[in-house]
Amino acid sequence: MYFSIIIPVYNRPDEIKELLDSLLVSDYDEEYEIVIVEDGSTTTCEKEVQIFKDKLNISYHFKENSGPGDSRNYGMKVAKGDYFIIFDSDCIIPSQYLSEVDKELTTNYVDCFGGSDAALDSFSDIQKAINFAMTSFLTTGGIRGGSEKLNKFQPRSFNMGISKKAFEDSNGFGNIHPGEDPDLSIRLWKMRYETRLFPKAFVYHKRRIDWDKFSLQVNKFGKARPILNSWYPEYSKLTFFFPTFFILGFSVSVFLALFGIFFPILCYALYFILILITAIIQTKSLTIGFLSLIAVSKQFFGYGTGFLKSYLKIILLKQKPEVVFPELFFKIKS
């Protein structure tokens, strides 16, 4: 099996250098290629890629900006492999990653897989707090992951793999972003392809280091979900509504507290105390524990409000997603 690693990048040359540095210490002995797709960047990573030309089997491709989904498709079209592994540029790859993927595919082959993410000790406190919010079983990360079976997993495009055959049959990613990865998973399921979680194939994902960017990101996640539910209603789940119920319930709890009814707001207080304690224990840091409270709050509020706005417009008012949320759609150019 010949792996092609596909990495779209947009104005992040420093991240590409870190990612490629991590691949230099891979313990995987077989040959593989790396395909870098520059998505119309104004600050390109071509110089950084040149540094690795003699160390890695790597190619560089520049194209017009058309979004990460289309850039991944472009990379898979020009790649030589029969199995594609896709990373975001803000990932650092553990040395055993490719060996673990090869072992999983050899033992129990699947045409599409996804892996999880973790935080390195070198990450900033904010990055670690955001990672906690996005992966904890107490937050939407845990709810989302726990609602999926390991053999019915929706891979996330920062860390996933897909066979050449499945890519060609499905035409790859669509033009919605975010949401292109669950959209692809569902289309593959409908074509009777299987997906699976590879628990040991994790990456170190730096995610966003700015609170405003993180809020914008999770807000877009919330907007995308009702659109996907409208396309594939049979795959809609009650857990997708949880962040919206959470923030609406919090508003009601504050209102009731003004009239001396404190039980609901106390339940929320206990939940956030649990978040704090769990984050401190998990990260071994009081600072990250308190930052995790901010991250979880922004996660619920951003996703919940985005979901509510999208649900009203897309599900109830039957408006066209591309018209009401043009920021979620790229025009396909390649």
Buried (B, 14 or more C-beta within 10 A) or exposed (E): EEBBBBBBBBBBBEBBBBBBBBBEEBEBEEEBBBBBBBBBBEEBBEEBBEBBEEEBBBBBBEBEBBBBBBBBBBBBBEBEBEBBBBBBBBBBBBEBBBBBBBBBBEEEEBBBBBBBBEBBEEBEBBBBBBBBBBBBEBBBBBBBBEBBEEEBBBBBBBBBBBBBEBBEBBEBBBBBBBBBBBBBBBBBBEEEBBBBBBEBBBBBBBBBBEBEEBBBBBBBBBBBBBBBBBBBEEBBEEEBBBBBBBBBBBEEBEEBBEEEEEEBBEEBEEBEEEBBEBBBEBBEBEEBBBBBBBBBBBBBBBBBBBBBBBBEBBBEEEBEBEEBBEEBBBEEEE
